[in-house]
Amino acid sequence: MGDIYDVGIDIKRTESIKEQLKKLSQVIESEFGYFCRNKNGISSPDTPDDFSKSLFNILYTSWRMEDFSYLNIKSILNIVKRNQYIMTCFYFLVIFTGIYFFTLFLYTKCFRKLLRVFICKTCRKKKEEKEKEKLNKNILENVRKRLFNIMTYCFLCFLLCLLITVGAWFLYRFAKTRNGIHTNICNVSRSIEQLLVDKCSNSKGTNEVCYSVEHIVRDATEIMEHYKDVKDVVRKEALLDENRPIPMLSKYFEIFEKLKKLKRNIHSNNMILEEQFYHTYPVLSRLNQSLQDVIEEGEINLQNASDTVEDAKDSINAAFKSVDTNIEKTYKENMEKVTSKLEQASSQINKIIKKYKIKESINKYTVSIVVTKLILLLPPLFILVGLLLFMYFLIKGDIANRNNLFLDLFGVFSAYFGFLTIITLAMSIILLTASVLGGTSCIISDRILKNELTFEILNDTTIDYCLKNKESPLIEKDMTKNFVDTINSFKTGDIENKIMEYGAFFSKVKEHYKENTNSFMDYIWVVIVKGKRNKYVDAIRFPSLRTSILGTGITRENVHFGKWNLWGVDEFLKHLNTHFFNRRNGKLCYQDQVCENDNINNYNITNTSSIQDPKYIALRNQLPRIDFQTDLDNVVNLFIFKARITTENIFDIKELDNTVTEKIKWDEYTPRNKTNEVKRKSIIQTYFVETIDAFNFTDILNFFIKIKEQFNSLKTLILGKIETLVKNTNCNRLVTELNNMRHNYCNKIVLNVTFLSISMITFSIVSFLLWYFFLFFWLYYQIKTM
């Protein structure tokens, strides 16, 4: 199978996405990690919802549903206009600003001249009255006036202390608001990081919170690598790229080659036995013929099995090509899209960072507001110190209560506190507006998240779908349907059935041979005289003698197996000697030295004997008839061949065992096992049994089962990863993230901004009181001094 599509390339591309994710995460960490200092990760969503329980919710009731039909600046202004608290502050600011700028006229010389003209008419009369009063004034009256002045200054000190305290409270609330902003930025950045990369490496298993795009990429890589491993293993074991049988099938072809070798060996050795020694293996010859039948039928079935395996290879190839096509198509459709999205996200984040410089901007504005507030608090602090010193010297008596430069500064103090009131009240309106809009967004978002309120803008969106179906998956389970269908299309049932049919044939062959050969395998050593084309048998004239010699083996004992009863050499010679040499001097012996020694005329037949031996001729000549002598010559010749067969090395087994280079004897080629001896297996028997036993198609069946299991393991892996993906990317996670964002935003920013606006309004009120009283006392002292 040619690798038109290389899975490894897409594995490397997938790994490159992980690098992009890490780089993007590092960009976010480097910019927004500053806001997570001294924080242990994302704040817990289980913290109390102080916003919902707050008394300040009455501030956030000025919105109407129509405001959100077309959300724009006009809608925002409508919400602000309906809020009585904002408008009260606004109208007060407008009115007070007009009054303040009008009161600036009081500090001019023109106003002082008008004041002097107004009060001069009564100056003389008052002067006379004062002179009379001066005469009547006593010490108690002076103490009373001084005590009144001291109480007045104490009241002003109290207001100044209250102003400084409220200013300090503002700084405290501002610090909490700043921390809330930092926390929210930290939470959002950490949530994005957790969405991009794995931040829970030490956690056991994969849960919904820790599941990230990196997990998805890692799972995709794992699937691809597993598919590549399956593909490589199957391709190697099934030899998909090579035009030859699979190794297991090749083994069966080798088995038939062994059977052919065995058949050739039996045939060649039997031919030697028949042509050179005029004997034959009756059992072995029958086995040889059976082998021929097995080889002919087996090769047909084996070829059919080979064709079936080739069809299976084609099916495997088709399955791999289909999966390759689906993977390649999916990667072409999604890889560039994912890569471009990541590059676009990275580019946008970098642009936002460079454009807005969030960290620097927040720090700059934070420092600016704190410094501005401290600067605004310095004059009240100096005024408080000055007023306390003035009181000290007044009580001590070092200064008089009239015509004092410090009292003339009350007008300056009043102008400052009036200006401070305008500035802080304007800031209060801005903060209160931000608080009202923020609180309104919190209430609206809470109702939306509880699915109590809907907007057209959210219709048919992912958020709307998830709010209505919190337990539903964001990703469909059938996204890998094409892959799974392709894997399921690879079915080995028909192939396995065919292989089982062929395996059943060879099982029957084995069973048949075991049943039939076990009964006569112990008699493959039997050798008898060849019946056809045997010149010695054909030359025997007496039919009974011919029949007897054909049924005589080469061993001394008689042999009985199946329906056959064979004489042994001793039995045959017994009848032969009785028939031919009865009442004569001498007889025939067979490889029996004792028999030969019993009678000098006895002739002992060995492998070196010959019918030309004088001793044999002398014995033979005792027979009266020539035809008897001729028949005896033929019988003796056959017995000489029997002796040679049992003693000479005439059997070649090099083709069966290349370690045996020399020819072997009959009892080694086909050993005879006697009852009281340890059984010896002939090389023929061993070779035959082992070869027949090797006919086992279970290996091929197991091979296809293994391939099927490989595909099933891939399918199981894909389905498992998809189930994990669907489980950890369901709507509940999105809703939870939105709830957490709302929770942190409302509790840590909006609520703190509300407190901040209240502290600023309180500061403005105290500043207004200081403006008023300093202006009042300044006018009082101005009139008094005139």
C-alpha positions in Angstrom: 0.0 0.0 0.0 1.6 3.2 -1.1 1.7 6.0 1.5 -0.2 8.7 -0.5 -1.1 10.2 2.8 1.4 10.3 5.7 -0.2 10.4 9.1 3.1 11.5 10.7 2.9 14.9 8.9 -0.4 15.8 10.5 0.8 14.5 13.8 3.7 17.1 13.6 1.2 19.8 12.5 -1.0 18.9 15.5 2.1 19.2 17.8 2.8 22.6 16.3 -0.7 23.8 17.5 0.4 22.9 21.1 3.4 25.2 20.7 1.1 28.0 19.4 -1.2 27.5 22.4 1.8 27.7 24.8 3.1 30.9 23.1 -0.4 32.5 23.3 -0.7 31.4 27.0 2.8 32.9 27.7 1.7 36.2 26.1 -1.3 36.4 28.4 0.7 35.3 31.4 3.4 37.9 30.8 0.9 40.8 30.4 -1.8 39.8 32.9 0.2 37.7 35.3 1.0 41.0 37.1 -2.6 41.1 38.3 -2.4 37.6 39.9 0.5 38.5 42.3 -0.1 37.1 45.8 -3.1 35.2 44.6 -3.6 31.4 44.6 -5.1 31.1 41.2 -8.7 31.7 40.4 -10.9 32.8 43.3 -13.5 30.3 44.5 -17.0 30.7 43.1 -18.4 29.5 46.4 -17.7 32.8 48.1 -20.9 34.6 49.4 -22.9 36.7 46.9 -22.7 40.0 48.7 -24.1 41.9 45.8 -27.5 40.1 45.8 -27.8 40.8 49.6 -26.7 44.4 49.4 -28.9 47.3 50.5 -27.7 49.3 47.6 -29.8 47.3 45.1 -32.3 50.1 45.3 -29.8 52.1 43.2 -30.1 49.8 40.3 -33.9 49.9 39.5 -34.0 52.7 36.9 -33.7 50.4 33.8 -36.6 49.4 31.6 -36.8 46.6 29.1 -37.1 49.0 26.1 -33.7 50.3 27.0 -32.2 47.1 25.8 -34.1 46.8 22.5 -31.5 49.1 20.8 -28.7 49.4 23.3 -26.9 52.7 22.6 -25.8 55.9 24.3 -29.4 57.2 24.4 -30.5 54.1 26.2 -27.7 54.5 28.7 -28.7 58.2 29.3 -32.3 57.2 29.8 -31.3 54.8 32.6 -29.2 57.5 34.1 -32.0 60.1 33.8 -34.5 57.9 35.6 -32.2 57.3 38.6 -33.3 59.8 41.2 -30.0 59.6 43.1 -27.9 60.5 40.2 -30.2 63.3 39.2 -30.4 64.7 42.7 -26.6 64.8 42.8 -26.6 66.4 39.4 -29.1 69.1 40.2 -27.4 69.8 43.4 -24.1 70.2 41.6 -25.6 72.6 39.1 -27.3 74.7 41.8 -24.3 74.7 44.0 -21.9 75.6 41.2 -24.1 78.7 40.5 -24.1 79.6 44.2 -20.4 79.0 44.5 -19.5 81.3 41.6 -21.9 83.9 43.0 -20.3 83.7 46.4 -16.9 84.4 44.9 -18.2 88.0 44.6 -18.2 88.2 48.4 -14.4 88.0 48.4 -14.0 91.2 46.2 -13.3 94.8 47.5 -16.5 96.0 45.9 -18.5 93.7 48.2 -16.5 94.9 51.2 -17.3 98.6 50.3 -21.0 97.9 50.0 -20.9 96.0 53.3 -19.1 98.9 55.0 -21.6 101.5 53.6 -24.5 99.3 54.8 -23.2 99.0 58.3 -21.7 102.6 58.8 -25.1 104.1 59.7 -25.2 102.1 62.9 -21.4 102.3 63.5 -21.6 105.4 65.8 -24.6 104.3 67.7 -23.0 100.9 68.2 -19.8 102.5 69.2 -21.5 104.5 72.0 -23.3 101.4 73.1 -20.1 99.4 73.1 -18.4 102.0 75.2 -21.2 101.8 77.8 -21.1 98.0 77.6 -17.3 98.1 78.0 -17.7 99.9 81.2 -20.2 97.4 82.4 -18.4 94.3 81.0 -17.0 91.8 83.4 -14.7 88.9 83.4 -17.5 86.3 83.1 -18.8 87.8 79.8 -15.3 87.5 78.3 -15.0 83.9 79.3 -18.4 83.2 77.7 -17.4 84.7 74.4 -14.1 83.0 74.3 -15.8 79.7 75.1 -18.2 80.2 72.2 -15.4 80.9 69.8 -13.5 77.8 71.0 -16.6 75.6 70.5 -17.0 77.1 67.0 -13.5 76.2 66.1 -13.9 72.8 67.6 -16.9 72.2 65.4 -14.8 73.2 62.4 -12.0 70.8 63.6 -14.6 68.1 63.8 -15.7 68.7 60.3 -12.1 68.7 59.1 -11.4 65.5 60.9 -14.5 64.0 59.4 -13.5 65.1 56.0 -10.0 63.5 56.4 -11.6 60.3 57.8 -14.0 60.1 54.8 -11.1 60.7 52.5 -9.1 57.9 54.1 -12.2 55.6 53.8 -12.3 56.6 50.1 -8.7 55.5 49.7 -9.5 52.2 51.5 -12.5 51.5 49.3 -10.4 52.6 46.3 -7.8 50.0 47.2 -10.5 47.3 47.5 -11.9 48.4 44.1 -8.4 48.2 42.6 -7.9 44.7 44.1 -11.3 43.7 42.7 -10.3 44.9 39.2 -7.0 43.0 39.5 -8.8 39.9 40.7 -11.3 40.1 37.8 -8.5 40.6 35.2 -6.6 37.7 36.9 -9.6 35.4 36.8 -10.4 36.2 33.2 -6.8 35.7 32.1 -6.5 32.5 34.1 -9.8 31.2 32.7 -8.5 31.9 29.2 -5.2 30.2 30.0 -7.0 27.2 31.4 -9.1 27.1 28.3 -5.9 27.1 26.1 -3.4 25.0 28.0 -3.3 22.4 30.7 -2.9 24.0 34.1 -3.8 21.0 36.2 -0.9 18.7 35.4 -0.8 17.4 39.0 -4.5 16.6 39.2 -5.7 13.1 39.0 -7.7 12.5 35.8 -9.3 15.2 33.7 -12.2 17.2 35.0 -14.4 19.8 33.5 -12.5 22.8 34.9 -9.1 21.5 33.8 -10.1 20.5 30.3 -8.4 22.7 27.7 -7.7 23.1 24.0 -4.3 21.5 24.7 -6.2 18.4 26.0 -8.1 18.3 22.7 -4.9 18.6 20.7 -3.2 16.0 22.9 -6.2 13.6 22.5 -6.2 14.2 18.7 -2.4 13.5 18.6 -2.9 10.3 20.7 -5.6 9.1 18.3 -3.4 9.9 15.3 -0.4 8.1 16.8 -2.5 5.1 17.8 -3.9 5.0 14.2 -0.4 5.2 12.9 0.8 2.4 15.1 -2.2 0.2 14.1 -1.5 1.0 10.5 2.2 0.2 10.8 1.6 -3.0 12.7 -1.1 -4.3 10.3 0.9 -3.2 7.2 4.0 -5.0 8.5 2.2 -8.2 9.6 -0.2 -8.4 6.6 2.5 -7.4 4.1 0.2 -4.8 2.6 3.0 -3.2 0.6 4.3 -6.5 -0.8 2.9 -8.9 -3.4 3.4 -12.0 -1.4 1.4 -14.1 1.1 1.3 -13.1 4.8 4.0 -14.9 6.8 1.4 -17.2 8.6 0.1 -18.2 5.2 3.6 -18.8 3.9 4.0 -21.3 6.7 1.3 -23.4 5.2 2.9 -23.3 1.8 6.1 -24.5 3.5 4.1 -27.3 5.2 3.0 -28.6 1.8 6.6 -28.3 0.6 7.6 -30.5 3.5 4.9 -33.0 2.6 6.2 -33.0 -0.9 9.7 -33.6 0.4 8.4 -36.4 2.5 6.5 -37.9 -0.4 9.6 -37.7 -2.6 11.8 -39.2 0.0 9.5 -42.1 0.6 9.1 -42.7 -3.1 12.8 -42.5 -3.9 13.8 -44.8 -1.0 11.0 -47.2 -1.9 12.0 -47.2 -5.5 15.6 -48.1 -4.4 14.1 -50.9 -2.3 12.0 -52.2 -5.2 14.4 -51.8 -8.1 17.6 -52.8 -6.3 16.4 -55.2 -3.6 13.1 -56.4 -5.1 11.2 -55.5 -1.9 8.7 -52.8 -0.9 7.2 -50.9 2.0 3.5 -51.8 1.9 2.4 -49.5 4.7 4.7 -46.7 3.7 3.6 -46.9 0.1 0.0 -46.6 1.1 1.0 -43.5 3.2 2.8 -42.1 0.3 -0.3 -42.4 -1.9 -2.4 -40.7 0.8 0.1 -37.9 0.9 -0.5 -37.3 -2.7 -4.2 -37.0 -2.2 -3.6 -34.6 0.7 -1.2 -32.4 -1.3 -3.6 -32.2 -4.3 -6.7 -31.3 -2.2 -4.8 -29.3 0.3 -3.1 -27.1 -2.3 -6.5 -26.3 -3.8 -7.9 -25.3 -0.4 -4.8 -23.5 0.5 -4.9 -21.5 -2.7 -8.5 -20.6 -1.9 -7.4 -19.5 1.5 -4.6 -17.5 0.0 -7.1 -15.7 -2.3 -9.4 -15.0 0.7 -6.4 -13.5 2.6 -5.6 -11.4 -0.5 -9.2 -10.2 -0.5 -8.8 -9.4 3.2 -5.7 -7.4 2.4 -7.6 -5.5 -0.2 -10.3 -4.8 2.4 -7.7 -3.6 5.0 -6.2 -1.4 2.3 -9.6 0.0 1.5 -10.3 0.7 5.2 -7.0 2.5 5.7 -7.4 4.5 2.5 -10.9 5.6 3.6 -9.7 6.6 7.1 -6.7 8.4 5.5 -9.1 10.3 3.2 -11.3 11.3 6.1 -8.3 12.4 8.3 -6.7 14.3 5.4 -10.0 16.0 4.5 -10.7 16.9 8.2 -7.2 18.3 8.6 -7.4 20.3 5.4 -10.7 21.7 6.5 -9.8 22.5 10.1 -6.0 22.7 10.5 -5.7 26.0 8.6 -8.8 27.3 10.3 -7.5 26.5 13.8 -4.0 27.8 13.0 -5.4 31.1 11.6 -7.7 31.5 14.6 -4.8 31.1 17.0 -2.7 33.5 15.0 -5.5 35.9 14.8 -6.2 35.7 18.6 -2.5 36.1 19.3 -2.4 39.1 17.0 -5.5 40.7 18.5 -4.2 40.2 22.1 -0.9 41.8 21.1 -2.7 44.7 19.5 -4.8 45.2 22.6 -1.8 45.0 24.8 0.1 47.5 22.7 -2.8 49.8 22.2 -4.3 50.0 25.6 -1.3 48.9 27.8 -3.7 47.7 30.4 -1.2 47.1 33.1 0.5 50.4 32.7 -2.8 52.3 32.3 -4.3 50.8 35.4 -1.2 51.5 37.4 -1.0 55.0 36.0 -4.6 55.9 36.8 -4.4 54.2 40.2 -1.4 56.3 41.2 -3.0 59.4 39.7 -6.2 59.0 41.7 -4.4 58.2 44.9 -2.0 61.2 44.5 -4.8 63.5 43.5 -6.8 62.4 46.6 -3.8 62.9 48.8 -3.2 66.3 47.4 -6.8 67.3 47.9 -6.5 66.1 51.5 -3.4 68.0 52.3 -5.0 71.5 52.5 -7.7 70.2 55.0 -4.9 68.7 57.0 -2.9 71.9 57.1 -6.1 73.9 57.9 -6.8 71.5 60.7 -3.3 71.9 62.1 -3.5 75.6 61.8 -6.9 75.8 63.4 -5.7 73.6 66.3 -2.6 76.0 66.8 -4.9 79.0 66.6 -7.1 77.5 69.3 -4.1 76.7 71.4 -2.8 80.3 71.3 -6.3 81.7 71.7 -6.8 79.6 74.9 -3.4 80.6 76.1 -4.2 84.3 75.5 -1.3 85.1 73.3 -3.6 86.3 70.5 -6.9 88.2 70.5 -10.0 87.0 68.7 -10.1 90.1 66.6 -8.1 91.4 63.7 -6.3 88.1 63.2 -4.8 87.1 59.9 -5.9 83.5 60.4 -9.5 84.5 60.6 -9.2 86.4 57.4 -8.1 83.1 55.7 -11.6 81.6 56.4 -12.7 83.1 53.1 -9.9 81.3 51.3 -10.7 78.1 53.1 -14.4 78.5 52.1 -13.4 79.1 48.5 -11.2 76.0 48.5 -13.9 73.8 50.1 -16.5 75.0 47.7 -14.2 74.2 44.8 -13.4 70.8 46.4 -17.2 70.2 46.7 -17.7 70.8 43.0 -14.8 68.5 42.0 -15.7 65.7 44.3 -19.4 65.9 43.6 -18.7 65.6 39.8 -16.5 62.6 40.6 -19.3 61.2 42.8 -21.8 61.5 39.9 -19.4 59.7 37.6 -18.7 56.9 40.1 -22.5 56.7 41.0 -23.3 56.5 37.3 -20.7 53.7 36.8 -22.1 52.0 39.9 -25.7 52.2 38.6 -24.8 51.0 35.1 -22.7 48.2 36.6 -25.4 47.2 39.0 -28.0 47.2 36.3 -25.8 44.9 34.2 -25.4 42.6 37.2 -29.1 42.4 37.7 -29.8 41.9 34.0 -27.1 39.2 33.7 -28.3 37.4 36.8 -31.9 37.2 35.4 -30.5 36.1 32.0 -28.3 33.4 33.6 -31.3 32.2 35.6 -33.2 32.1 32.2 -35.8 34.5 33.6 -35.1 37.1 30.9 -34.3 36.9 27.2 -33.2 39.3 24.6 -33.5 39.1 20.9 -29.8 39.7 20.5 -29.1 36.4 22.3 -31.6 34.4 20.2 -30.1 31.4 18.3 -26.7 31.9 20.0 -24.6 29.4 21.9 -25.2 31.3 25.2 -29.0 31.2 24.6 -28.8 27.5 23.8 -26.7 26.7 26.9 -28.9 28.7 29.2 -31.9 26.7 28.1 -30.0 23.4 28.0 -27.4 23.5 30.8 -26.6 19.8 30.6 -26.5 19.6 26.8 -23.2 19.2 25.0 -21.6 22.0 23.0 -20.0 19.5 20.6 -22.0 16.8 18.9 -21.1 13.2 19.6 -21.3 12.2 15.9 -18.5 14.5 14.9 -16.3 11.5 14.2 -19.1 9.5 12.6 -17.2 9.1 9.3 -14.1 7.7 11.1 -16.2 5.3 13.2 -18.3 4.2 10.2 -15.1 3.6 8.2 -13.7 1.4 11.0 -17.1 -0.4 11.4 -17.1 -1.1 7.6 -14.1 -3.3 8.1 -15.8 -6.6 8.9 -13.9 -9.8 9.0 -16.9 -12.1 9.6 -17.1 -13.5 6.0 -13.3 -13.8 5.8 -13.2 -15.6 9.2 -16.0 -17.9 8.0 -14.1 -18.9 4.9 -10.9 -19.4 6.8 -12.7 -21.5 9.3 -14.1 -23.6 6.4 -10.5 -24.2 5.0 -9.3 -24.8 8.6 -12.1 -27.3 9.0 -10.9 -29.2 5.9 -7.4 -29.4 7.3 -8.7 -30.4 10.7 -10.6 -33.2 9.0 -7.4 -34.2 7.2 -5.5 -34.3 10.5 -8.2 -36.2 12.2 -8.5 -38.6 9.4 -4.8 -39.3 9.3 -4.5 -39.5 13.0 -7.3 -42.1 13.1 -6.0 -44.1 10.1 -2.3 -43.8 10.7 -2.3 -44.5 14.4 -3.4 -48.1 13.6 -0.7 -48.8 11.1 2.0 -46.1 11.8 3.7 -48.7 14.1 4.0 -51.0 11.0 5.7 -48.6 8.5 8.8 -50.6 9.1 7.2 -53.7 7.4 9.1 -54.7 4.2 7.8 -57.5 2.0 8.8 -58.9 -1.4 7.7 -56.8 -4.3 4.9 -58.6 -6.2 5.0 -56.9 -9.6 7.9 -56.8 -12.0 10.0 -59.0 -9.7 12.1 -61.4 -11.8 12.7 -63.6 -8.9 9.1 -64.0 -7.9 8.0 -64.4 -11.5 10.6 -67.2 -12.0 9.2 -69.3 -9.2 7.1 -72.1 -10.7 5.2 -73.3 -7.6 2.2 -71.1 -6.9 2.2 -71.9 -3.2 5.8 -71.0 -2.9 5.3 -67.8 -4.8 2.4 -66.8 -2.5 4.3 -67.7 0.6 7.4 -65.6 -0.4 5.2 -62.6 -1.2 3.7 -62.8 2.3 7.0 -63.0 4.2 8.7 -60.0 5.8 12.3 -59.4 6.6 12.0 -60.0 10.3 12.1 -63.3 12.1 8.8 -62.9 13.8 5.4 -63.2 12.2 3.6 -59.9 11.8 -0.2 -59.3 12.1 -1.8 -55.9 11.4 -5.2 -55.0 10.1 -6.3 -57.8 7.8 -2.7 -58.8 7.0 -0.9 -61.8 8.4 2.8 -62.0 7.3 5.2 -64.7 8.0 8.5 -64.0 9.6 11.7 -65.4 8.1 11.8 -68.2 10.6 8.3 -69.3 9.8 8.9 -69.3 6.1 12.2 -71.3 6.4 10.6 -73.7 8.7 8.0 -74.6 6.0 10.5 -74.4 3.3 13.0 -76.7 4.9 10.2 -79.1 5.8 9.0 -79.2 2.2 12.4 -79.2 0.5 14.9 -80.8 2.9 12.8 -83.3 4.9 14.8 -86.5 5.3 17.8 -84.9 3.7 21.1 -84.0 5.2 21.1 -80.1 5.7 18.8 -77.2 5.6 18.7 -73.4 5.0 19.4 -71.0 7.9 19.0 -67.2 7.9 21.6 -65.1 9.6 21.9 -67.8 12.3 25.4 -68.9 13.1 24.1 -71.4 15.7 21.9 -73.1 13.1 24.8 -73.2 10.7 27.0 -74.9 13.3 24.5 -77.6 14.1 25.1 -79.3 10.8 28.0 -78.9 8.5 25.6 -79.2 5.5 23.4 -76.4 6.7 23.7 -73.2 4.7 23.4 -69.8 6.5 22.0 -67.0 4.3 23.6 -63.6 5.0 24.0 -60.3 3.1 27.2 -61.6 1.6 25.8 -65.0 0.5 25.4 -66.1 -3.1 23.8 -68.9 -4.9 27.2 -69.7 -6.4 28.6 -70.7 -3.0 29.8 -74.4 -3.2 28.2 -75.1 0.1 24.8 -73.8 -1.1 25.2 -75.7 -4.4 25.9 -78.9 -2.5 22.7 -78.4 -0.4 20.6 -77.4 -3.5 21.8 -80.4 -5.5 20.2 -82.7 -3.0 16.9 -81.7 -4.6 15.9 -84.2 -7.2 14.1 -81.9 -9.6 15.6 -79.0 -11.5 12.5 -76.8 -11.1 12.8 -77.2 -7.3 16.4 -76.1 -7.5 15.5 -73.1 -9.7 12.7 -72.0 -7.3 15.1 -72.4 -4.4 17.7 -70.3 -6.1 15.1 -67.5 -6.5 14.0 -67.8 -2.9 17.6 -67.7 -1.6 18.3 -64.6 -3.8 15.3 -62.8 -2.2 16.5 -63.8 1.3 20.0 -62.5 0.5 18.2 -59.1 -0.4 16.4 -59.3 2.9 19.7 -59.7 4.7 21.1 -56.8 2.8 18.1 -54.6 3.6 18.5 -55.2 7.3 22.3 -54.7 7.4 23.3 -52.3 4.7 23.0 -48.4 4.7 20.7 -47.9 1.7 18.2 -45.1 2.8 18.9 -41.5 2.1 17.3 -38.8 4.3 19.4 -35.7 3.5 16.3 -34.0 2.0 14.5 -34.4 5.3 17.4 -33.8 7.7 20.3 -32.0 6.2 22.4 -32.8 9.2 22.5 -36.5 8.2 24.8 -36.7 5.2 25.3 -40.5 5.2 22.7 -43.1 4.3 21.1 -45.0 7.1 19.9 -48.6 7.7 16.4 -49.9 7.5 16.0 -50.1 11.3 16.9 -46.4 11.5 14.8 -45.2 8.6 11.8 -47.1 9.9 12.6 -48.4 13.4 10.5 -51.3 14.7 9.1 -50.8 18.3 8.8 -54.0 20.3 6.5 -54.3 23.3 9.3 -54.4 25.9 11.4 -51.6 24.2 11.3 -47.9 24.5 9.4 -46.5 21.5 11.5 -44.9 18.8 10.0 -42.6 16.2 11.3 -42.8 12.8 12.2 -39.6 11.0 9.4 -40.3 8.6 6.9 -40.6 11.5 8.2 -37.5 13.2 8.3 -35.5 10.0 4.8 -36.6 9.1 3.2 -36.0 12.5 4.8 -32.6 13.0 3.9 -31.5 9.5 0.3 -32.7 9.8 -0.1 -31.1 13.2 1.2 -27.8 11.8 -2.0 -27.6 9.7 -3.8 -25.2 12.1 -5.6 -22.2 10.7 -6.1 -20.8 14.2 -3.1 -18.6 13.7 -4.7 -17.0 10.6 -8.0 -16.6 12.5 -6.1 -15.1 15.4 -4.3 -12.8 12.9 -7.6 -11.4 11.6 -9.0 -11.2 15.1 -5.9 -9.3 16.1 -6.4 -6.8 13.2 -10.1 -6.5 14.2 -9.1 -5.8 17.7 -6.6 -3.2 16.6 -9.4 -1.4 14.7 -11.7 -1.8 17.6 -9.2 -0.4 20.0 -8.8 2.6 17.7 -12.6 3.0 17.6 -12.8 2.6 21.4 -10.1 5.3 21.8 -11.8 7.7 19.5 -15.2 7.2 21.2 -13.6 7.5 24.6 -11.9 10.8 23.7 -15.0 12.1 22.1 -17.0 11.2 25.2 -14.4 13.0 27.3 -14.6 16.0 25.0 -18.4 16.2 25.0 -18.5 15.7 28.8 -16.0 18.4 29.6 -17.2 21.0 27.0 -20.9 20.9 27.8 -23.1 23.9 28.4 -22.8 23.7 32.1 -19.1 24.7 31.9 -20.0 27.8 29.8 -22.8 28.8 32.2 -20.5 28.2 35.2 -17.8 30.4 33.7 -20.4 33.1 33.0 -21.7 32.9 36.5 -18.2 33.1 38.0 -17.4 36.1 35.8 -20.6 37.8 36.9 -20.1 36.9 40.5 -16.5 38.3 40.6 -17.5 41.4 38.6 -20.5 42.3 40.7 -19.0 41.5 44.1 -15.5 42.7 43.6 -15.9 45.7 41.2 -19.5 46.9 41.1 -20.1 46.7 44.9 -16.8 48.4 45.6 -17.5 51.1 43.1 -20.8 51.7 44.9 -19.1 52.0 48.2 -16.6 54.3 46.5 -19.3 56.6 45.1 -21.0 56.7 48.5 -17.7 57.6 50.2 -17.1 60.3 47.6 -20.7 61.7 48.1 -20.1 61.8 51.8 -16.8 63.5 51.2 -18.6 66.1 49.1 -21.3 66.7 51.7 -18.7 67.3 54.4 -16.8 69.5 52.1 -20.0 71.5 51.4 -20.5 71.9 55.1 -17.0 73.2 55.6 -17.6 75.6 52.7 -20.8 76.8 54.3 -19.4 77.3 57.8 -16.1 78.8 56.8 -18.1 81.2 54.6 -20.5 82.0 57.4 -17.8 82.6 60.0 -15.8 84.6 57.6 -18.7 86.9 56.9 -19.4 87.0 60.6 -15.9 88.1 61.4 -15.9 90.6 58.5 -19.0 92.2 59.8 -17.7 92.2 63.3 -14.4 93.8 62.4 -16.2 96.7 60.7 
